[in-house]
């Protein structure tokens, strides 16, 4: 039994290492995942309790940029070794208009941007360019009350508004019964590419909660 448990522990440790590798060399990855978060749902689940400024109605946030994440075909790097200087506070503040907060921008650089092989300024620029290249379906901004809908409806809306995307380059995720994110897989030049198997996490809910823009 002891040998069996040790063997199982070794296998699980190997899977964990495969999923997320920390301290890898910068710039060694296969593609990006662009993550767009539906801000009203994040606020209802987490942001309001934290008193996040992002959730104040004056911002009118819908799909905000969560991050641009370097990925391997299996697994992903994080907190990579890089000689690039971190972004200044001013640079991070400038990202708040599409990310909701300077703190999130800084965290994304530290965890993911260091793996891109780019300077902080160029990584922030790549995030902004990737975000701008995706048409966020306007229909969701027209909701005036919370609704429940199939996650597939969100996917279809993104596909309709972005003809360059395909089902294998887009996935919709859920968290605690609510729509969480639209994630789009992109090449290093920010063109749509098929997602790796571990990046496709399609939500199958038929009644996912969706809160309106505040």
Protein Blocks (a to p, Z undefined) as FASTA:
>chain_A
ZZmmmmmmmmmmmmmmmmpcghiaehiafbdcdddddfklmmmmmmmmnopaklpmklop
abdcfbdcdddfedcdehiacfbdcddfklmmmmmmmnopaklmmmmmmmmmmmnopafk
lmmmmmmmmmmmpccdfklmmpcbdcdddfklmmmmmmmmmmmbcfklcccddeehiafb
dcddddfkopacdddfklpccdfbfbbccdddZZ
